[in-house]
Structure formats: structure tokens, C-alpha cells
Amino acid sequence: MEPNNNHEEIKNLLVENQRLLIENNQLLRKMRKSAIIGFVFRIIYLVIFMGVPIFVYFNYIEPNLATIKTKLDNFEQLTAESDFFKKISDSLNSKSQE
């Protein structure tokens, strides 16, 4: 065995090792970048998934419910004051019994 040949083999192994380390580092960086992007998109998805219904409720549904509630309260006051619907109901019931 020649000592020179052994040194060449070690040198080739070191060069191959360096190449594999660089390739491994590149793959790890890509994986980390992919994980960070996935995390960001997951957060954005959750914000949209949770935020859109809340936005729709407070901007569209809740004002309409408040309007409906006030109109219903006004209607209840009107019916309580006039007894109009009770008279109609009584007259319909009396006609149906005959």
C-alpha cells in the first residue's frame, strides 16, 4: 500500500463529505422555509375561518336583528294597546264554533 494512495482516498472522501454536507444544509433550509410558510398559511387560514363569520355577524346580521327586535317590540306594544288581534281571534273562534 502506498501512503500517497491512502491520502488521495481520504481527500476524495473529505470532498464527498463536504458535498453531502452542503446538499444536506440546502435541504434542511428548504424544509425549514416550507415549515414556516405552512405555519403562516395555517394562521392566515384560521384568522379567515374565525374572523369572517364574526365580521359578517357584527356588520350584517346584528344590525338587522336589532331592527327586527325594535319592530317586534313596537308590534307587541301595538297589539297590547289595541286588543285588535284578540277581538279578531275571538270573532274567528266564535264563527268556527257555530
MOKATA-V634825 format. One record per backbone hydrogen bond with DSSP energy under -1.0 kcal/mol. CO is the residue of the C=O (numbers start at 1). NH is the residue of the N-H. E is the energy in kcal/mol with one decimal. If there is no record, write none. Layout:
# MOKATA-V634825
co=CO nh=NH e=E
co=CO nh=NH e=E
This chain:
# MOKATA-V634825
co=2 nh=6 e=-1.4
co=3 nh=7 e=-1.8
co=4 nh=8 e=-2.0
co=5 nh=9 e=-2.0
co=6 nh=10 e=-2.1
co=7 nh=11 e=-2.5
co=8 nh=12 e=-2.6
co=9 nh=13 e=-2.3
co=10 nh=14 e=-2.4
co=11 nh=15 e=-2.3
co=12 nh=16 e=-2.5
co=13 nh=17 e=-2.5
co=14 nh=18 e=-2.4
co=15 nh=19 e=-2.3
co=16 nh=20 e=-2.4
co=17 nh=21 e=-2.3
co=18 nh=22 e=-2.2
co=19 nh=23 e=-2.3
co=20 nh=24 e=-2.7
co=21 nh=25 e=-2.4
co=22 nh=26 e=-2.2
co=23 nh=27 e=-2.3
co=24 nh=28 e=-2.5
co=25 nh=29 e=-2.2
co=26 nh=30 e=-2.2
co=27 nh=31 e=-2.4
co=28 nh=32 e=-2.4
co=29 nh=33 e=-2.6
co=30 nh=34 e=-2.6
co=31 nh=35 e=-2.3
co=32 nh=36 e=-2.4
co=33 nh=37 e=-2.5
co=34 nh=38 e=-2.4
co=35 nh=39 e=-2.1
co=36 nh=40 e=-2.4
co=37 nh=41 e=-2.5
co=38 nh=42 e=-2.0
co=39 nh=43 e=-2.2
co=40 nh=44 e=-2.6
co=41 nh=45 e=-2.6
co=42 nh=46 e=-2.3
co=43 nh=47 e=-2.5
co=44 nh=48 e=-2.5
co=45 nh=49 e=-3.1
co=46 nh=50 e=-2.5
co=47 nh=51 e=-3.0
co=48 nh=52 e=-2.2
co=51 nh=55 e=-2.8
co=52 nh=56 e=-2.9
co=53 nh=57 e=-2.4
co=54 nh=58 e=-2.5
co=55 nh=59 e=-2.0
co=56 nh=60 e=-2.3
co=56 nh=61 e=-1.6
co=57 nh=62 e=-3.2
co=61 nh=65 e=-2.6
co=62 nh=66 e=-2.3
co=63 nh=67 e=-2.0
co=64 nh=68 e=-2.7
co=65 nh=69 e=-2.6
co=66 nh=70 e=-2.2
co=67 nh=71 e=-2.3
co=68 nh=72 e=-2.6
co=69 nh=73 e=-2.5
co=70 nh=74 e=-2.4
co=71 nh=75 e=-2.3
co=72 nh=76 e=-2.4
co=73 nh=77 e=-2.2
co=74 nh=78 e=-2.2
co=75 nh=79 e=-2.6
co=76 nh=80 e=-2.1
co=77 nh=81 e=-2.1
co=78 nh=82 e=-2.1
co=79 nh=83 e=-1.8
co=83 nh=87 e=-2.0
co=84 nh=88 e=-2.1
co=85 nh=89 e=-2.5
co=86 nh=90 e=-2.7
co=87 nh=91 e=-2.4
co=88 nh=92 e=-2.4
co=89 nh=93 e=-2.4
co=90 nh=94 e=-2.4
co=91 nh=95 e=-1.9
co=92 nh=96 e=-2.1
co=93 nh=97 e=-1.5
